Amino acid sequence: MNNSEKERLAAAHAGVAPWRLWGPYLSERQWGTVREDYSPGGTAWDYFPHDHARSRAYRWGEDGLAGISDEQQRLCLSLALWNGKDPILKERLFGLTNSEGNHGEDVKELYYYLDATPTHSYLKMLYKYPQREFPYAQLVEENRRRGKDQPELELLDTGIFDDDRYFDVLVEYAKAGPEDILMRVTVHNRGPEAAAIHLLPQLWFRNTWSWNDSAKPSLTRTERAAVLAGHAALGDYVLHGDGQPEILFCENETNFQRLFGLALSAGCHFKDAFHEYLVHGNRSAVNPDLDGTKAGMLYRLTVPAGGSQQIRLRLAGRALRSAPQQLSKPGNGAVGTPHPTNSFADFDNIFTRRISEADEFYADLQKDISDTDARLVQRQAFAGMIWNKQFYYYDVPEWLEGDPTQPPPPPERKHGRNSDWKHLNNADIISMPDK
């Protein structure tokens, strides 16, 4: 049996082609984690709550909805959503903290990892997005009120999906080559009426420059209405969006004024600029110079009742964009790398091929399993394991001592949480149970 995914795996193991350079290494929630906690008493949930996440730069990692990144999480790509009614741009998963949930911390979203291959040559995820205003306050208040002997209030219990007024947002990735990644987002309107939705794929750099004197990368708009990402170590990448999206820019920097009332970095276009622009109509929040360290391609769509709309994007190393069009074997490099003037000519064919190859890979892997349902269950279980890979960065000595350009951590840290773990320095892809 022809098995292209096995060939890619062999090439990756042999160091011939870095098929694992890019993967689903982006967490869906970084806020409230121990790594981001610089409080005196180790109260991570209170120090970095969900309300801060859209406005505050992370120190040790990034998060995003249905996102991917390179293996050191230098450059990230994910999807943000807005239904025109929510008070918050949907960029990451929402959940309850330990003190808010009657059974402890808990994500209150509906999302499903549907398919994946080991080299991430094909990935598929589903997110269910309500068309009504997301019930943030109701979920917090009611679960906080309930006791431990009572059931949790789940998102479905709020009635937010009644009358099928929701979108099925299907996010897929297919690799044309190790550094040539196709992103396809299909929105299905399950409701009885046409409904508007804003899709905002976002490309940004993890903030590594605010904590020390490391070089700051850059995102700029190109003449072809694309985004050029320049990074000293990772190299250059170009993000193309099909159609005519509105391209937005800002910095992956903390909005000190909103969070702490400090008038620092006057004139800076902060991390929450896209939220401000869409939800509050604040046009001055985004950078008119069309550059920064965070960029978005905004698509404003109306999806008919029972219908669907689709957007397409392509992120590729700049060197690939100047290469002639070629078709080569999967283990040897790029497949269908396009000419820079037509990034989407072979887009649908590549997706068709990668899905077929994923089917071939699992057919071989599961050839001894006769039950169809068992094969489906196992395949989606593998998808969950693959999607839950995460770039986990945590240098405990530096976390304890603080960063050169930042205020020192509170003195209590010297003898508090993780003070005995000075030997721990993680910067790797690990498997997480609920990233």
Beta strands, then each sheet from edge to edge (+ up, - down):
strand 1: 22-23
strand 2: 65-70
strand 3: 75-82
strand 4: 95-96
strand 5: 106-107
strand 6: 111-116
strand 7: 122-130
strand 8: 166-177
strand 9: 180-189
strand 10: 195-205
strand 11: 218-221
strand 12: 227-231
strand 13: 235-241
strand 14: 246-250
strand 15: 291-292
strand 16: 294-303
strand 17: 308-317
strand 18: 389-395
strand 19: 425-431
sheet 1: 1+ 2- 3+ 10- 16+ 14-
sheet 2: 4+ 5-
sheet 3: 6+ 7- 8+ 9- 17+ 13- 12+ 11- 15+
sheet 4: 18+ 19-
end
